Amino acid sequence: MKITKDTVVSMTYILSENDVQGNLIQEVSKDQPFAVIFGQGGLLPKFENELEGLAAGDSFGFSLSSEESYGQADPKAVMELDKKIFEVEGKIDEEMMKVGNAIPMQNDQGQPLSGTIVEIKDDVLIMDFNHPLAGVNLHFTGDILEVREATKEELDHGHVHGPEGHNH
């Protein structure tokens, strides 16, 4: 079976910066493959284009420019925030306040987002709300392990269920 809309694709991959010799970003192995319902918006559009039509046993290798993946880093997404907004019952969790920590937050419309602390000053935090891979060219290599039709339940729920059925 070939990868088409509404098929479940299980795969391994290695994601690196720029090319196959670039810094390793992520590795997904056969013991815990990545599974997704194809054509449901769970993958970057160009990533989907590269996989469409492949079958179990096929290998892939391709690059995505930052524009084809998470875009360029936006300097306006780096902000100074008053430390007081992180107080809970008048106290700040000092373990949370470390450079490099990603903190789940909400924007002014209540939508979830994540900001990474890039600098700590006396009364403010400098946080970066860009995607961690913004501005990075990506390279993927991998193997398609399995392609199957998604079940009605998987399509209704919008995600792949495990071998024993519904496990979130």
C-alpha positions as CSV (number, residue, x, y, z in Angstrom):
1,M,0.0,0.0,0.0
2,K,1.2,3.5,-0.9
3,I,1.1,6.5,1.4
4,T,-2.1,8.6,0.6
5,K,-4.6,10.7,2.5
6,D,-6.0,8.9,5.5
7,T,-3.4,6.2,5.7
8,V,-1.5,5.6,8.9
9,V,2.2,5.8,8.3
10,S,4.8,4.4,10.7
11,M,8.4,5.5,10.2
12,T,11.8,6.0,11.6
13,Y,13.8,9.1,10.8
14,I,16.9,11.1,11.7
15,L,16.5,14.9,11.7
16,S,19.6,17.0,11.4
17,E,20.5,20.6,10.7
18,N,21.2,21.6,7.1
19,D,22.3,18.2,5.7
20,V,23.2,14.7,6.6
21,Q,26.4,15.8,8.3
22,G,24.6,18.5,10.3
23,N,24.0,18.6,14.1
24,L,21.6,15.8,15.1
25,I,18.2,17.3,16.2
26,Q,16.1,14.2,16.7
27,E,16.3,10.4,16.0
28,V,13.2,8.2,15.9
29,S,14.1,4.5,16.0
30,K,12.3,1.2,15.2
31,D,11.6,0.4,18.8
32,Q,9.4,3.6,19.1
33,P,8.5,4.6,15.5
34,F,6.6,7.8,14.7
35,A,3.1,7.1,13.5
36,V,0.7,9.7,12.0
37,I,-2.5,9.8,10.0
38,F,-1.3,11.1,6.6
39,G,-3.0,14.2,5.1
40,Q,-4.5,15.4,8.4
41,G,-2.2,18.3,9.0
42,G,0.1,16.5,11.4
43,L,3.2,17.0,9.2
44,L,4.8,20.0,7.6
45,P,3.3,20.3,4.1
46,K,6.6,19.8,2.2
47,F,7.4,16.8,4.5
48,E,4.1,15.3,3.4
49,N,4.8,16.0,-0.3
50,E,8.1,14.1,0.0
51,L,6.4,11.0,1.6
52,E,3.3,10.8,-0.6
53,G,3.3,7.7,-2.7
54,L,6.0,5.8,-0.8
55,A,5.4,2.3,0.6
56,A,6.6,0.1,3.5
57,G,10.2,-0.7,2.9
58,D,11.0,2.6,1.1
59,S,13.7,5.0,2.3
60,F,13.6,8.7,2.1
61,G,16.1,11.6,2.3
62,F,15.3,15.3,1.7
63,S,15.9,18.8,3.0
64,L,13.5,21.6,3.9
65,S,14.6,25.2,4.0
66,S,13.5,27.2,7.0
67,E,10.9,28.8,4.9
68,E,9.4,25.3,4.1
69,S,9.4,24.3,7.7
70,Y,9.1,26.7,10.7
71,G,10.0,30.0,9.0
72,Q,12.6,32.6,9.9
73,A,13.0,33.6,13.5
74,D,11.0,36.8,14.2
75,P,12.8,39.3,16.4
76,K,9.4,40.6,17.5
77,A,8.8,37.2,19.1
78,V,11.6,37.9,21.6
79,M,10.1,39.9,24.5
80,E,10.8,41.3,27.9
81,L,8.3,40.1,30.5
82,D,8.0,41.3,34.1
83,K,8.9,38.5,36.5
84,K,5.8,39.3,38.6
85,I,3.6,37.6,36.0
86,F,5.3,34.3,37.0
87,E,4.4,34.7,40.7
88,V,2.1,32.1,42.3
89,E,0.9,33.1,45.7
90,G,3.5,35.9,45.8
91,K,6.4,33.6,45.0
92,I,8.4,32.7,41.9
93,D,9.5,29.1,41.3
94,E,13.2,29.6,41.0
95,E,13.7,26.1,39.5
96,M,11.5,27.3,36.6
97,M,13.6,30.5,36.1
98,K,16.6,29.2,34.3
99,V,18.0,30.1,30.9
100,G,16.9,27.5,28.3
101,N,13.7,26.5,30.1
102,A,10.6,26.4,28.0
103,I,7.6,27.7,29.8
104,P,4.0,26.9,28.7
105,M,2.0,30.1,28.5
106,Q,-1.1,31.7,26.8
107,N,-1.3,34.7,24.5
108,D,-3.8,37.5,25.0
109,Q,-6.5,35.4,23.1
110,G,-6.0,32.4,25.4
111,Q,-4.1,30.3,22.8
112,P,-1.3,28.1,24.2
113,L,2.3,28.9,23.3
114,S,5.7,28.2,24.7
115,G,8.4,30.6,25.4
116,T,12.1,29.9,26.1
117,I,14.0,31.9,28.6
118,V,17.0,33.4,26.9
119,E,18.1,35.9,29.6
120,I,17.3,36.8,33.2
121,K,17.6,40.3,34.5
122,D,16.7,41.7,37.9
123,D,13.0,42.3,37.3
124,V,12.4,40.9,33.8
125,L,12.8,37.8,31.7
126,I,13.8,37.9,28.1
127,M,11.7,35.2,26.4
128,D,11.8,33.8,22.8
129,F,8.4,32.7,21.5
130,N,9.8,31.6,18.1
131,H,9.5,27.9,17.3
132,P,12.8,26.2,18.5
133,L,13.6,25.3,14.8
134,A,12.7,28.7,13.3
135,G,15.5,29.8,11.0
136,V,17.0,26.3,10.7
137,N,17.2,24.3,7.5
138,L,16.2,20.7,8.2
139,H,17.4,17.4,6.7
140,F,15.4,14.2,7.1
141,T,16.5,10.6,6.3
142,G,14.4,7.6,7.3
143,D,12.5,4.5,6.4
144,I,8.8,3.8,6.0
145,L,8.0,0.8,8.3
146,E,4.3,0.4,7.7
147,V,1.4,1.9,5.7
148,R,-2.2,0.9,6.5
149,E,-5.7,2.4,6.2
150,A,-6.7,4.5,9.2
151,T,-9.6,3.1,11.2
152,K,-12.8,5.0,11.4
153,E,-12.2,5.6,15.1
154,E,-8.7,7.0,14.3
155,L,-10.1,9.3,11.7
156,D,-12.9,10.4,14.1
157,H,-10.3,11.1,16.9
158,G,-7.7,12.6,14.6
159,H,-4.8,10.5,15.8
160,V,-3.3,7.0,15.6
161,H,-4.3,4.4,18.1
162,G,-1.9,1.8,19.4
163,P,-1.9,-1.9,18.8
164,E,-4.3,-2.5,21.7
165,G,-6.7,0.2,20.4
166,H,-7.3,3.5,22.0
167,N,-4.3,4.7,24.0
168,H,-3.5,8.4,24.3
